[in-house]
Amino acid sequence: MGGMSQTDERRAEWNSHIRGGWIAVWLVQGSKLTTKDIVSLTGMSKQGVEFMMEILSGGMPIVRIDGYWQWISKK
């Protein structure tokens, strides 16, 4: 039957707030994601991801190091 899976359909319904929230959750759990990874995970454009990540990194301890977005925690 081809087409999108239930997970893909659910992601297609995500608004920008939910997309940003999921990315923050994955990063805080230790994921290191490239912009391309985030494009794939969210279905957003590269420009949209760059904009979203700049906004998120302005208010959360998220940085890009060597091309990977990551959460910087204080230990």
VENTA-V811857 format. One record per helix or strand of 2 or more residues. SS is the DSSP state (A for helix, B for strand). FROM is the first residue (numbers start at 1). TO is the last residue. Records with the same first field share a line. If there is no record, write none. Layout:
# VENTA-V811857
SS=FROM-TO / FROM-TO
This chain:
# VENTA-V811857
A=6-13 / 16-28 / 35-42 / 46-59
B=62-65 / 68-71
